Amino acid sequence: MTPLIPYAIHYFLYGVAQHFYTVSGKLDDLDALRLATRHAAQNPPGASTLAGPRSLAQRATDKVAVSKVRWNLAV
């Protein structure tokens, strides 16, 4: 069983800084991008593209004005 690790995800929504916390067994840049997009909008336009490659996920974030996504361990 993979231990759950707390992460903080930071992003900008329409130029305003946002952040939230999540727990996961692992997290990478693409996971953070997808989670930030979902956090910014309940049903983002192009939500189905969030499951695809990074380029498609990036287009979905652009549609909901999410930018500068980064993440770190929450301690």
Backbone torsions as a table, in degrees:
resi	resn	phi	psi	omega
1	MET	NA	129.4	-178.8
2	THR	-79.3	129.2	178.4
3	PRO	-69.5	145.0	178.3
4	LEU	-85.2	135.4	-177.3
5	ILE	-117.3	133.9	178.1
6	PRO	-79.2	135.1	178.5
7	TYR	-127.7	150.3	171.1
8	ALA	-109.9	131.5	178.0
9	ILE	-115.1	127.8	-177.6
10	HIS	-117.6	141.6	177.3
11	TYR	-159.8	169.5	175.1
12	PHE	-110.2	136.1	176.4
13	LEU	-122.1	112.4	-174.8
14	TYR	53.2	38.3	177.4
15	GLY	81.9	0.9	-179.8
16	VAL	-105.7	128.7	-178.7
17	ALA	-65.1	134.8	177.9
18	GLN	-132.3	157.8	172.3
19	HIS	-157.8	159.4	175.0
20	PHE	-156.3	168.7	-178.7
21	TYR	-116.0	147.3	176.7
22	THR	-147.0	163.3	173.8
23	VAL	-120.9	143.6	-177.9
24	SER	-159.5	158.3	175.1
25	GLY	-71.4	-31.0	175.4
26	LYS	-157.4	158.1	179.4
27	LEU	-146.0	139.8	174.5
28	ASP	-131.8	-179.3	-176.0
29	ASP	-60.3	-41.1	-179.0
30	LEU	-67.4	-40.7	176.3
31	ASP	-60.1	-44.4	-179.7
32	ALA	-63.3	-39.7	177.7
33	LEU	-61.2	-46.1	179.5
34	ARG	-64.7	-44.3	-179.1
35	LEU	-66.2	-39.5	178.5
36	ALA	-64.3	-39.4	178.8
37	THR	-65.2	-43.3	177.9
38	ARG	-65.4	-37.1	179.3
39	HIS	-66.4	-37.2	-177.4
40	ALA	-71.0	-31.3	-177.2
41	ALA	-144.9	132.9	-178.8
42	GLN	-58.7	-48.5	178.9
43	ASN	-129.1	78.0	-175.0
44	PRO	-63.4	147.0	175.3
45	PRO	-57.7	135.2	-179.0
46	GLY	73.7	28.5	-177.5
47	ALA	-56.9	-30.5	-179.8
48	SER	-65.0	-25.6	-179.9
49	THR	-74.6	-10.9	179.4
50	LEU	-65.8	-18.5	-180.0
51	ALA	-88.1	-8.2	-175.6
52	GLY	-89.0	-162.1	179.1
53	PRO	-67.7	168.5	-175.6
54	ARG	-56.3	-40.0	-178.1
55	SER	-60.7	-39.4	177.8
56	LEU	-70.9	-39.9	178.2
57	ALA	-64.0	-37.5	179.1
58	GLN	-64.1	-38.6	177.5
59	ARG	-63.5	-38.2	178.7
60	ALA	-65.3	-39.4	178.8
61	THR	-66.3	-36.0	178.1
62	ASP	-63.1	-34.2	-179.5
63	LYS	-67.3	-28.3	178.9
64	VAL	-106.7	14.8	174.5
65	ALA	62.7	34.6	175.5
66	VAL	-92.5	133.1	179.3
67	SER	-145.9	169.0	175.6
68	LYS	49.1	52.6	-180.0
69	VAL	-77.7	131.8	173.8
70	ARG	-145.1	163.8	-179.0
71	TRP	-146.5	160.3	176.4
72	ASN	-157.1	167.2	175.6
73	LEU	-67.5	137.4	176.8
74	ALA	-92.8	113.2	-178.9
75	VAL	-118.9	NA	NA
